[in-house]
């Protein structure tokens, strides 16, 4: 899965600035971006890893990154 396809059309270099209301959760942000709720992967908020199903509340200035699952060994 490549999360880039869910970025807003005005994003550049795989990055986008998205404004959200106070109390918005990671799940809310995923919905705003059109990322399916059953998507597999990892979300990193300010350097801390969360599952994409986490209900972490976002704060002003948070940097959120989405990563596809990695396989290998």
Rosetta blueprint (number, residue, H / E / L):
1 X L
2 X L
3 X H
4 X H
5 X H
6 X H
7 X L
8 X L
9 X L
10 X L
11 X L
12 X E
13 X L
14 X L
15 X E
16 X L
17 X L
18 X L
19 X L
20 X L
21 X L
22 X L
23 X L
24 X L
25 X E
26 X H
27 X H
28 X H
29 X H
30 X H
31 X H
32 X H
33 X H
34 X L
35 X L
36 X L
37 X L
38 X L
39 X L
40 X L
41 X L
42 X E
43 X E
44 X E
45 X E
46 X L
47 X L
48 X E
49 X E
50 X E
51 X E
52 X L
53 X L
54 X L
55 X L
56 X L
57 X E
58 X L
59 X L
60 X L
61 X L
62 X L
63 X L
64 X E
65 X E
66 X E
67 X E
68 X L
69 X L
70 X L
71 X L
72 X L
73 X L
